[in-house]
């Protein structure tokens, strides 16, 4: 019995979404293991910038390995080479700084908050995306988009209040989450600009951004004392540490690949829905793994954030649909337009 093309399409989409969820959740748990903090077996010195630096270094090595092996196995894959003109191109340099700050603040936030609360702490990504879309891209935010943002803020406040009530709130962790959200939003906007450079593609951009980030993060890693701290606690001789770090670096590359693949097979809006749905599973897994009890109000805050995110997605689908219809009408020949 032949399998219909519709069933095959659904199976491919399901496979892509499952791959993205697996890579994304694994990366969060690996990063949490590396940076330590609340929710892990023991606290450890702050190594958030060091881990970000090592992840960038491993990403560069993995991209070279991936492109060279891929080119050897298939003529369709090109060897990814470093182009100094791209390393110094203004859009790439801007993305590199934003990417470095994003990784560091993201890791620091993850150290200070539990995995279950992590998505709530970083929920302002949507808020900043809307703000920067209006201020930097001159886009208009509808009343429904603003309402979606208000719902996200409400969920964020409920979640923070319940973390405080449980005695597990880290103010610095929440601030780090807000800073991370800021850089995630800016990174997304400026990545689009960098992708407009001639002959640029996602893998090439990842390579050059990660090379720049290795250089950018090296000075703060040394002067913050994090590299010395890693040596002092004996992490450099632990095979488990290097396995987790290597895995995290590989997952850092794979998350970009999985995101691009998911957007390719679905759409940017569906990718947004998938990411928010994944965060529910991530929170549930974190509560189970770390045996971290959460109150009913805490879960209300979590789902309120997701409600605002889903509402924003729904509004964007509707608004984008109307824009496409307007474009179709304006592009029609004059003789085919009937009043």
Secondary structure, DSSP 8 states (H G I E B T S, - for coil): ----HHHHHHHHHHHHHHHHHHHHHHHHHHHHHHH--TTSSS-----HHHHHHHHHHHHHHHHHHHHHHHHHH-TTS------HHHHT-HHHHHHHHHHHHHHHHHHHHHHHS-HHHHHHHTTTHHHHHHHHHHHTS-----HHHHHHHHHHHHHHHHHHHHHHHTT---HHHHHHHHHHHHHHHHHHHHHHHHTTSTT--HHHHHHHHHHHHHHHHHHHHHHTTHHHHHHHTTGGG-HHHHHHHHHHHHHHHHHHHHHHHHHHHS-HHHHHHHHHHHHHHHHHHHHHHTT----HHHHHHHHHHHHHHHHHHHHHHHHHHHHHHHHHHHTS-GGG---
